[in-house]
Amino acid sequence: MSKKIYLDYAATTPVDPNVFEAMEPYFSVKFGNASSLHQFGQDAQQGVILARNQVANFLGCEEKEVIFTGGATEGNNAIIKGFGLNKKLAQAVGGPLRQGKDEASKIHIISTKIEHESVSDSIEFLVKEGLAEASFLTVSREGIVDPAELAEAIKPNTVLVSVMYANNEIGSVQPIAAIGELLKKLNKDRANKIYFHTDAVQAVNYLDCNVQKLGVDFLTLSAHKFYGPKGIGAMFVKQGSVFTKYLHGGEQEFKMRSGTHNTPGIVGLGAAIELIGERQKDNEKIKQLRDKLIGGVLKIEGAVLNGSRENRLPNNANFRFAKAEGEAILIALDLEGIAVSTGSACASRALEPSHVLLALGLEHLEAHSSIRFSLGRFTEEKDIDRVLEVLPGVIGRLRGITGGVNDRKSKLLKSIGC
C-alpha cells in the first residue's frame, strides 16, 4: 500500500516540531504553577505572558483581552451562556418589553443555521431554560449569510449576534467585517448594545483575524486547528463587553477564568499562532492543490461541489456523489490509506444528516452522500494525484452495490420523518 494520506486537517492538525520544541521545557524544567510567586512559578508565568503577547499581536488587541481556555467549545459556551446568566442585562433589555406579562425577561440572540454545535447548542440551552429567545438565519445555497436578513432579524432586546467566520464542513467564509460594520452603525441609535461574536476556529490559519478590522467583541479559537496542541484555546473579550465569569475558585485570567494554567499548552498555542505569518506562502500552494482536487473530482459523473467555488477556505473541498453513501466512501478511501471526513453527521447511533448541508437546501440523501477533503501544509501534489486515481473506482464500485441500499434508506428516512 502507498503511504497514508491525511486529508482531514479541518478536524485537527499535527503539532509543528517548532511548537513542540517550545512546549517541551514546560513539562519538566519549567514545570511550576504559573500562579506561584517563587522562581519556579515565575518561570512558568513568563511562558504564559509571552504566549498572551503572541496571541494579542495576531488578533490586534490588548493582552488583557486575551483569555486562555480549554478550547473554542469552552469559549463559545462561556460567551453565549454568560449573556443568558446575566440577570441585570435581561432586566435592562427585556423588562420593559414584557410589562404586564408573567414570563421572565428574555434577551434575544441571533445566529445562523450552520454554526458549530458548541454555539447552536449553547443558544438552544438558554432558550430551553427560558433565558433567551433566538433567531437562526438561513444561508444561501453557497452557505453565505445575507447581512440584510440579519438586520431584519434584530429586535429591541437583541443583545448578541454570533456568526461563524468560516464553516468547518463546507469552508464557506462569512462577511464578518461587513456584519461588524452594520452592527456598529445600528448600535449608534440603540439604548442597549448588540455585541458581536465570531467562532474563528477554521479561519485562523487562512484569514485576517484582526479584531479591529472585523469589528467583533468576542472571538474564539483552538490551537489544534493551526498546528498547535489539543486541549487549549483562547477567546478575545473586548474590554468593557458583557461577560459573566463561568468558573469559580481562582483569580487566574484576570479573574475571568479560574483554574491552574495549562502552561505547556498555552506556550504551544502562542508559538503556533506566531508561526502562522511565516506559513502564508503555504496557503497559495494549498489552494492550488485544492483547485486541482476540485477539478479532478468534478470529472466524476454525478459529483457536485457543496458550497461556494470561490468564497471558501483555500484548504476545503466538500463533495456529494449521487447514489453513493458518504460513510461507505470514507471507509473505502481509508482502506486505500486516504483519511477524509464524512460530510454528514450521520453515525451508527443516529440517522441525522449534517445540519450544515441541510441548511444549504440539500435533500437528506444528498447530505448523506457527502465527503469533506481538507488539505494542509504537509499535503503534496502526489497525494492529490493518488486521490484522483483511486476515487473514481471507489465511487463506481459503491454505486454498483449501494443503489438498492439508498432506496431502502430513503424509505426509512421518510418513515421516521426525516
N, C-alpha and C positions, 0 to 999 in steps of 0.2 A: 504493500500500500504506500502511496505517496505520503509526504509529510502532512501532519494535521494542519488544517487551515482554520483559523479563528476569524469569523466574520460576525461577531456579536459584541462589538465594542460599545454599543449603546447600553448593554447590560452591565458590563464592567470592563475595566482596562487593567493590564498588568502594571505593577509598580515599576516606575522608572528606576534603573540602577542608581542614578544620582540621588533620587529621592530616598531610596533605601539607605544609601550611604549617610545621608544627613540624619536619618532617624536612628541609626544603629547605636550611637553613644548614649541615647536617652533610655535604652533598655538596660544599660549596665553602668557605665562610668558616671553618667549624669542622671541617675535614677531617682533623685529626690522629689519630694512633693513640691510642686511649684508654688504652693501657698505657705511653705515653711520659711522662717526667717533666717535660718542658718545657711551656710555656704552651699550645702547640697541642694537645698530648696531654691536658692538664688540662681544656681547654675541652670536648674530646670526652668526657672522663671524667665531667664534670658532667651531660652528657646521659644517660649510662648510669646514673648514680646516681639522677637524677630518675625515669627510667623504672622502675628497680627499686623505688623507693618507691611509684610509682603501682600497679605490679602487686601489691606486698605489701599495700597498703591494700585493694585489690579482693579479694584472697584471704583477708585477715585473718591474715597470717602475718608472720614476721620477714623483713627484707630479705635476710639471708644465706641464707634458704631458697628464694630465687628464683634459678634458673639459666637464663640465656638460651640458646636452641638455634636450630637452623635450621628448626624447625617441630615439630609434635607427632609426626610419624613418627620423627624422630630421638629425641625424648624417650621415646616408647614403647619403641623399640628399646633405648635406653640403660638404662632402668629394668629392663626384663624380662631382657634378656641379662646384665645385671650380676649378677643373682641366680644365674644358671647358671654364671657365670665365677668366682664366689666359692667357692673350694675349702674354705675354713675353714667356711663356712656349711653346705656339703654334708656335710662330715665330721661336723659337730656334730649335724645333724638326721637324716642318712641312715645314718651309720656303724653305730650300734647296731642299726638295723633290719635290716641286711644282713650281720651276722656269720655267717661260715661260707659266704658266697656269693662267687662270683668277680666278679660285676658290681660296678661302681663305685657309690659312694654317690650317691643322687639326691635332689634336692629335689622337692616336689610343688607345682604351680601350678594354681589354679582360675580359670577364666574362663567366658565364655559363647559360644554358637554364633552370636551376632550382632555380634561385635566387628569393628572395622576391621581390615583385613589387617595393618596395622603392629603390632597386638597379637597377633592369632592366628598370623601367620607367624613372629613372634619366638619365641613359645612353641613352635611346631612345630619351629623350628630347634634349640632346646635339646633337644627330645625326640629328634630325629634324631641329634643329636650325643651322645646318651646321657647328657646332663647333667641331665635332668629328666623327670618324668612329669607328665601333665596331665589334668585333668578339664574338659570343656566342658559347661556347664549348658544344659539346654533352656530354652525360653521358652514362655509361653502363646501362644494364638492372637493375642493383642494385642501380643505382643512383650515381655512383662514377666517378669523373673526372680523366682522364689519363694525368699525368704531361707531358708525351711525346707529346700529342696533343697540350697542352698549349705551349710547346716550339716551335712547328712548326708554331703556330699562331702569334708569335712575329714578329713585323716589326721594321724598323729603327725608326719610330715615335711612337712606343708603349710607353706609359708613366704610365699606371695603369693596374694592374690586380686585379680584385675583385671576390673572391670566398667565398661563404658561408661556415662557419665551419661545421655546422650541419643543415640539412634541416628541415624546420618546418612541412612539411607534412609527409614525409616518414622516417625522422630521420637519413638519410644517413650521415656518417661522412667523410669529405673530408681530403685528405693527406696534410693538411695545412703546417706542418713543412717541408715536402718534397718539396712542391712548394716554400716555403721560401728559402730553401737551393738552389734550382735550380736558382731562381732569383738572389740570392747572387752571384753565380758563373757567371751568364750571365752579371751581372752589372759590373764585373771587366773589361770587354772588350768593354763596351759601352760608347759613348760620353754622352748620357743622361740616367739618372737612370730610371729604371722601379720600380715604387712604388707598394706596396702590401697592399691590404685592405681585411679584413675579417669581415663579419657580424656574430658575435658570440652570437646572441640573444639566440638561443636554446642551445648553448654549455656551457654557463657559469655555470649552475648547475651541470654539469656532467663531463666536460673535462678540461684538463690542459690549462689554458688561459694565461700562462706566455708568454708575447710578445717577450721576448728574445729567448725562445725556438722555438716559431712559426716563427720567422723571419719576422714579419709583421711591416709595417709602420703605419697602421691605424687599429683600432678595434672598433666596435660599440656594445653597449649592452643596454638593457632596464630592469629596476628594477622589473617590474611586472611579469617578467618571472621567478624570483627567490625569490618569497615571499616578495617582496617589493611593494611600492605604484605605481600606474599608473601615467603616465604623466611625468616621469623623467627617464633620461638615461645618458649615458656618452660615450665619444669617446676618445680613445687613439690616440694621434697625436704625432708621434715620432719627437723629436726635430730636426729641420732642414728640415722637409718634406715640400713639396709644399702644401700650404693651403691658400685659399682665404677667407677672412672674409665675411660672408654672412648676418649678422645682424649688422646694424649700429645704433649709437645713445647712446653708452655707452662704458665703458672701462672694463666691467666685463670679467672674464675668460681669463686673460692675454691678453686682447684686441682682443680676437678671437671670442667671442660670447656675444654680447650685450644683456642686459635685466636684470631686477631685479631677484636675485636668488630666486628660489623656495626652500627656506631653509628647510621646513619640509620634502619635497620630497627628497632633497639631503641627509639630515640626514638619512632618511629611506633607501635610496639606500646604503649608507655606512654601516649601521647596517645590512642590508640584505646580502650584499656581504661578510661581516666579518663572518656571521653565516654559510656560505657555507662549510667551513672547518669542522665545528662541525657536519654537516649533511652527511658527506661522508658515514657513516655507513648505512644511509638510502638507498643509491644507490644500494647496493647489494640486499637488500630486494625488492626494486622496480624492479630490473632486474629479480629476481626470480618470482615475481608476473606476470611480463610481459611475461616471458617464459611460465608460466602456462597458461596464456591467449592465447598465440600463439598456444600452443599445443592443447588446447581445441577447439579453433575456427577452426583450420585446420582439425578437425574431421568432420566438416560440409561439406557435399558434395558440390563441386563447389567453396569452399573458397580457396583463394590464398593470400599469403602474398606479399604485394608490397614492393619492395626494398630488401636490404640485410638482411639475417637472423642474421648475426654476426656483420657486420660493421655498426651498427646503435646505436642511443642513447638508453640507458637502459630503458627508460620510454615509448618508441614509438612502436606502433604496428598498421600498416595500412593494411587493407584487402580489397579485392574486392570479390563480391559474384555474381556468374553468375545468370542472369535472375532476379535480384533484384536491384532496384534503391537505390542509396545511400541516397537521401533525404528522401525517404519513410522509410528506415531503421532507420535513425536518429529520425524521428518523432515517429515511433513505439517504439523505445527504450526510448524516452523522456516520452512517456505516461506510461512507466513502471518505471519511476523515474531514468533513466540512461542517463546522459548527455555525448554525444560524439560529434565529428565533422565530417562533410562530407568530404570525400577525394576529392571531386570535388568542383571547384569554381562556379559551376552552381547555379544560384539564380533565383528568379522569374523574374528578369529583363534581364536575359541573358541565352543563351543556351550553353555557352562556358564551356567545362570541364577544369579540372585543368591542367595548363601548365606543372606542375611538372610531373604528371602521364603520360601525352602525351610524355614528353621527355624520359621516360623510354621505350617507344615503345608501350604503351598500345593503344588499339583502343578507340574511343570515348565512346562507351557504357561501356567498361571496366572501364574507368575513372569515368563515371557517377555511377558506381555500387560500389564505394569505400567508406570506412569509416575509420576514424582515431580514435584510442583509445590512449590517453596519460595519463600515471599514475603520481602520485606524492607522497609526503611524508605522506599524510593522507589516501592513498589508503590501504585498508585492504584485506586480503585473502577472506573474506566473500563477498566483493564487486565483486571480480573476479568470485567467485562461482555463484553469482547472475546473472552475465552477461552470463556465460556459461549455466545457467539454462533457461534463457529467450531467448537468441539469436537464437537457432535452430528453435524454434517455430515461431519467428518473420520472419526469412528467409523463412521458409516453407509457411507461410500464404501469404507473399508478392509474392513469386514465383507463387502461385496459382492464384493471381489476376492481376499480372502485366506483364505476358508473352506477352499478346496482346499489352499492352502499350509500352513495349520495342520494339516490331516490328514496331509499328507506329512511335515511337521516332527515330528509326534507319532510317526510310524512310525520316522523317522530317530533320534530321541532314544532310543526303546526299543531300536533295533538296536545302539546304541553303549553301552547300559547305563545311560542317564541316567534 
